Amino acid sequence: MPNWLNDAVFYEIYPQSFCDTNGDGIGDIEGIISKLDYVKSLGCNAIWLNPIYDSPFMDAGYDVRNYKKVAERYGTNDDLVRLFNEAHKKGIKILLDLVPGHTSDQHEWFLEAKKAAKSEYSNRYIFTKSVWDAPPQYRMMCGLCERDGNYMVNYFSSQPALNYGFHEITHPEWQLPCDHPDCLATAEAMKDVMRFWLDKGADGFRVDMADSLVKNDDDKIATAKIWRGVRDMLDREYPNAAMVAEWCNPERAINNAGFHMDFYLDHYGNGYSRLFRYGEFGDQAVFNPNGKGDIKAFADEYLPNYEKTKDNGYISFMTNNHDMPRVTAYLDKEAIKLVNAFIFTMPGVPFLYYGDEIGMRYQKGIVSKEGGYSRTGSRTPMQWNSGKNLGFSTSDEPYLAVDKSADAPTVENQKDDHDSIYKVVTDIIALRHKYDDLKGNGELEFMYEEGKIPFAYKRGNLVMYFNPLGESAVMNAKYTGKTVYSLGNAEFANGKVTMSPQSFALVEIDG
């Protein structure tokens, strides 16, 4: 296990929307380099960089045309290596985004696989035996190749699924078992991609759709075996490299598959959703001030997962990501402050999505860009200052339009505002780095009563008290001591704590 993960706080950068330095309207690697000091000033010491590979951008770079080449719009391979080096000088790690389940239909592997002539790539993707064979339970593209067969896709039609085999064979005439040499070759090809970038200075990978490799693998046994093989390779050859899975099943991802971290995602309707986005428009979320949330439902799901995995890896909360509406679409400013206090004081390795630190808004009704569709509103340019395109770019046609509101939050107008989300985010991250009890794993005790909100949890010698309600509330204070940090007011007396509406207190236990 890489030791650096225990004190890691990640910043997710969507490169096309972060900082444009050459005026073409699209963010670039040079822009990221120019903002490394900013990332460090937040308290973030690691970056997850969304895909920067060569791509036709039918799905914003998650359709890879060449895994070993940086897309020209971002720069060159040498620029990316320079980013690694400059980040490392500042104590910042960089994870690249690995897309192992599919490629672009323009990838050289697929261009060979779709030919009628046999080659070493004929089984790199999943083709049926005949163009007339299109089983309805699979997502197939029909009649697009000279090869007599239809190919399976993972997501969009331009994303043919790579072939890691089938755990359960239902169509033996075209499905291969996981141990077929051609399926094993696919896994080896992905290891080769990983080695290529690790040798150039990458610190690991966030793995897209990590559970999607082997088909008909409901229990993910075969898929986990592939990732366990990857983890063994990392342990032998790159022991300081880390992987975080887009899986949302910590026991499978961490214990079985060997990932160092697993995202606790929103769109699976799990405990993360219950905290921040549950119900229509988030009206039943724990942090919604209307009081309809249920912390017990979250704890009942999360705590068993935590106990099973805490010795082997980390469950990672995120403020948001590029696939979800920003939390500003669901919760008000005071609630979002509490959300950040929660995320950055919980166990695991937390992730901060670019712009969430200033409360950037989810932009509704934007025409889809590069396969974003409803996700496009969370991918708008970073808002730096009051300049043109809010400091993102000098172009007259930026990648996406910035927030046109007169009160659009920017780094410039938020960083010195003592009532800002930015202030809370940077304060809490600083406390996380200061106190060992707030780092990665360790003791965790949840406390709540019949009403379920307010609630608290203890980590070592620190206790976090939360009242997300829109009204004052009282709860038993099992632990008391010195208040290290607070939002709103919390008064301790006679074994109870009285908390003002939408408040938080971080308490260091006496003795």
Helices and strands as residue ranges (DSSP letters): G 3-7, E 10-13, G 15-17, H 29-34, H 36-42, E 46-49, E 53-54, E 66-70, H 77-89, E 93-98, H 108-113, E 140-141, E 151-152, H 181-199, E 204-207, H 221-237, E 242-245, H 250-250, I 251-256, E 261-263, H 271-276, G 280-282, H 295-309, E 314-316, G 327-329, H 333-343, E 351-353, G 356-358, G 373-378, G 388-391, H 411-414, H 421-434, G 436-438, E 445-448, E 455-459, E 462-467, E 473-476, E 481-487, E 490-493, E 496-499, E 503-509
